[in-house]
Amino acid sequence: MELLGDISFLDALESLNDLPSLDSLTPTVDTPALVPHHGPRPYRSRKNRPCDFCRARKAACKITVAPPCVLCRSYGKECTFDQTTKRKRSIAQPAEDGSPVAQRPRTELDGQDEIIHMETSPRSLTSSHSWSPPTNGHHRMKSSHVELEDWGVFPNGSASHQKLSPTSQHVNAKHSSKPKGFSFALNPTKSAVWVGDTGEADPWLCRRYHYGEKSDDCVLSRITYQRIRPEQNAPRRDGVNESYEEPPLIFMLPDDQLAEKSEPRVEEGTIEETRKEITDLIPDHVGERMLKLFFRFIYPYFPILSREQMLSGDIQAGIRALPLSLLAAIYATTLPFMLYDDYLATAVVHSAPSAVRLYRIAWMGINQEIHTPRLSTLQACLLILQRAPTNRYLMDTPWRWSCTAWTVSLANIMGLCKSSPGLVGLPAWERRLRGRLWWAVYVMDKWSLLGAGMPSHINDDNFDVPEPTLDMRIVSDYSDSGPSSSAGQEHTDLLAVPTHFYHLVQLTVILSDIVKAFYSVRATSQTATNLDLALERAKPLRSRLKDWKEESSVAIAQSDDESTELLDGNASLRLAYIIAVMTLYRALLRAIENTPISTASEHNATAGRAAILAGTKECAKEAVEFAEDLRSRGATGVWDAFWHSWSRSNFALATSFLMRVLVNMNATPSQSREEEVGDVRALIARWRRVLRLMSGNSGNGMTSLALLRLEGDLLQEKSLLKVD
């Protein structure tokens, strides 16, 4: 059986057997401070009277930076101050739009879309960006419409601690006929927690509560229970029983004020000072440019934000409304790309803010928000996990892997593990974002823990999020604003992601299956000493890897156009593919090392072992040629492109694999052993040279750990090659 020659390393195997909440940091209405009380409503100044529509609806007039207020914007009303002030009367009064409002007891809301009366939280009164409405009859000037939904941020701050006052159970008939919708991301006073089947709040009981006919929610003890009826034809992950009719999902939305005393947290004054520090370091006009850099150089490879939402309207106003954690994380992640902005490269680069300080601020903000998390909290966690280690010669500390577990738990808490395209009631932009965030968490967990040698925190049986689809739209520059959030209502559009991320998810799913088949505690006990079983499990996985390479080769092919500044960030994906193949071969090498030849079948004792060793040699050669190609392309800025944080450990994994191949070649008795060992030594020498060239004082820290690992292994070469 011919095993060597020009066959690829995959074909060799084929030949076998066929901060507290951050509303204090965002603009709010300038009103006197409130304190908890049990008596009558505190006095509120008449200087900042509500607009006409809010007065008619008997709702709080909530303004972020400038008119229109939240209520007028949600109903498409013009925010005006034309009506004269009327003295409050105790009898029933008609609303100013002509609809009756009957006097009745004040009770909790029937639904999130009902008009609610909100008092300004004491935490929101410290903002220096307050705005006061006119006291005469002049119209308010309309501000630029800033959409923050896909940030997971309400325009007044995602973790706003506004206090809900009791309100009427009945609503204006003119608006009650409107279709009911809701948004977890837009809720200013509540965070969303998915109610799992084994929790103390039994979802099977919660589904039997009395819910609003249209709003599908129920309020008990300041906790809103939101019922969502999934579309039965909505896509779900392969492997889920298609005949199973998903029962309504239940989400708990506790009032943020219930978590005000939760610990740990930082003093509120510290958060305010830190927010001012960021504003001083990075003014809004600079922040806008950095945000656009994020979408040029990071979003195509890690799309955890929404370009169509974040790049539309008044971007600077949106930046001011971002939570502290996400704002600092975006700035810190974007710092390396400042040279690619004409203005920042000259005016700011000489006094650029400290990335270390920005990451510390982001982590401080996460610790504040974690008690009432929003999608922005999860986004900040993911960006922190993409941070390169501060010591280029050491592996990550356990903090990173603990933070990975924290991020996975946060995604599960918010229900991102459930298929989002069919969540009726959520807007399209939020369903798209939830799906992308889940797969970003999935990818981060699988690759980070692979390099750490730790088991994944995600069990493939515990989520039904469908795999993303390839976005067929041609986008030359993601820093341009995308289509409006109203587009993409079809399920296929809700799953579409950029090319790099699509192929990364597909590869990660294969990697997860490799780890499950060979590296769990149970799988290790089954395959470590059974070469036949290992070969049987490896064959379909090898076939899937080969199909992935053929499908993605054109999409991620390197660009030779040096005139473009859209840096090629696909190098980390090509490296990830090589590591996935190495991970499969490492399991087969383990079986060879632990299976005596006398106990194996004659076929596996000869052809099988030879094919595995031939495949590992080809895989090692592929890695060396990849690194040499990176070195030759260094002048085109390959190292300036975005690299996933786990790429650093992937280089180190390649080092260990080359040494593992050398050990097995040396331990295999054959007539050509000396020649094979010499070939592998030559590959290691080439690998060592290219790592030194890329890891020198003027090189890149991405390969420094791999070089250090190689030098240490070579010092132990005599012991490694000792035949027992």
C-alpha positions, 0 to 999 in steps of 0.5 A: 500500500503506497503511503508516502510520495506526494500524498497530503498528510490527510490522505495518509490517514485516509488510506487506512481501512477506508461597576455598579450599574453604569447609568450613573455614567450616562446622560440623564434628566437633571432632577433632584436626588431621590432616596428610598422612601415608603411615604408619599412621592418625593417632591420633584421640581417643576422646572423639568416638566414632562413633554405633552405626550408623557403628561397625557400618558401619565408617564415619566419623561425620560431623556438621555441627551436631548429630545425626543424622550424615550416614550415619544421615540418608541411611539413615533411621536413628536416631542413637544412642550406646547400644552400649558401646565394643568393643576393635578386633579384627583378626579378622572381626566381625559388624556390630551390626545382625546382618549379617556384615562379612568381613575383606578388603583395603581398596580404593577404592569401587565406587560413591558410594552405598557406605558410605565411611570419611572422615577429617576434613580439616584444613581443617574443623577450624578451625570454632568451631561444633563439636559433641561426641557424648555419651560415655554411652549417651544418645540423640542429640536429633534436629535440624531436618532442613535440606535444602541440596541445591538450593543445590548445597551439602553440609550440611557445605559444598560444597567439603569436602576430606574425605579418603577412606580405602580401604573394603570392596568389599562392603556389607551385603546389607540395604542393597545391594538399595536402588536406587542414586542419587547427587547431584553436589551432595551429594558432600562430597569431589568436584566433577563435571566433564562429559567432552566428546567431544573431551577427553583423557579420551575418553568413548567409551573411558570408557564401556567401563570396568568400572562397578559393576552398580548404582552405575554408577561406577568409581574410577581414581587418586582420580578417580571416573567416573560413568556416567549413562544418559539416558532415551530419552524425556526431553525435549530441545531442539527441533532435536536429532535425535529418532532419535538415542539419547543414549549414556551421559554420563560425569562425572569426579569428582576428589578435592578434595584433588587441587586443594589446591595450585591457584592463585590462592587466598587464605590460609585464615586470611583466609577464616575471618576473612571468614566471621566478619565476615559473621556479625558484620555479619548475624547468622543471624536477620537472614540468615533474613529477608534470605533470605525477602526474596530469594524475595519480590522476586528469585526470581520473576524470577531463580529460581536458588535452590530455595525448597522446599529453602532455606525448609524446616527450620532456615533459620538452620542452613542459612545457616551451612552456605552457602558464603561466595561464595553467602551474601555474594552473596545478602545483597548482592543483597537489601540494596535490599529491606530496607525491605520487612521490618518488623524490618529496616526499623527495627532494621537499616536504619540500620546496614546492611552495605556492598553493596560489601564483600559483593560483594568477599567473594563474589568472593573466595569464588568465586576460592577455590571455582573449583578445585572448583566446585559449583552454589553457585559458579555461583549466586554468579557469576550474582548478581554479574553482576546487580549494578548498576555502581558508576558510573551514567554509565559502561558496564560494564568488560571485567571483567563480560563476562569474568566472563560468559564465566567463568560460561558456561564453568563451566556447561559444565564442570559439564555443565549444557548437557546435558538434565537431566530424563533424567539417571537417578539424579540426584534430581528437585530437582537436575535441576530446578535444573540446568535453571533454572541453564542458562537463567539463564546463557543469558539473562545471556550473550545480553542482557549481550553484546548491550548490549556489542556482543560475540558470545555465548559460547553456540552454540545447536548446543552444548546440548540443554537443553529450554526451560522450561515455564510453572509453572501453580501460582498463587503469591502469595508465593514467600517461603513454603516450596514443595512438597517436593523429592519432588514434580515427578517428571514431566518437565513438572514438572521444566521448570516455572519462574515466569511472568516467567522463562518469558517471558524465556527465550522472548524471549531465544531469539528475540533469539539468532536475530535476532543469529545471522541479522544480527549474526555476522561472516558474517551481517553480510557477507551482509545489510548490503548486501542489503536483499532478503535482510535482509527475507526473514530478518526476516519470520519473526522479526517474526512470532515477536516478535508472537506472543510479545507476544500470549502474554505481554501478559496474564501480564506486565500491570502491576498497578494494585493499590497495596496489595500489596508484591509489587513489579512487576518485569516492567518490565524484561521489557517493555523487553527486548521493545522492545529485541529489536524495535529490534535487528531494525530496526537490521539493516534500517536498516543494509541501507537505509543500505548499499543504493543505491536504484538497485541495489534492486528497485522494490518495495523501493526504495519500499514496502519502505523506507517500511515499514521507516522507518514501523516504526522510528518506531512502535518509537521511539514505543513506547519513549518511551511506555514510559518515560513510563509508568514515570515516572508509575508511579514513586510505586508503587515500580516502581524499587524492584522487581527489574531485570535488570542488562542493563536499564541498557544497554537504556535506552542502546540505545533512545537510540541507536536514536532517534538512528538513526531521526532520521538515516535519516529525514533522509537519505531523500528524500521529500515528507514528510521535514520532517514525519517528521523533526519527528515524530522530533525531538519523540519525542527531546525527550520521551525526553530529558525523561523521562530527565532526570526519572528520572535526576536527583539523586533519580532512578534510576541505571538511565537515567543512561547513556541520558541521557548517551548522548543528550546526547552524540549531540545535541551531534553532531547537526549531524555526524550529520544531514550528508547525504553 
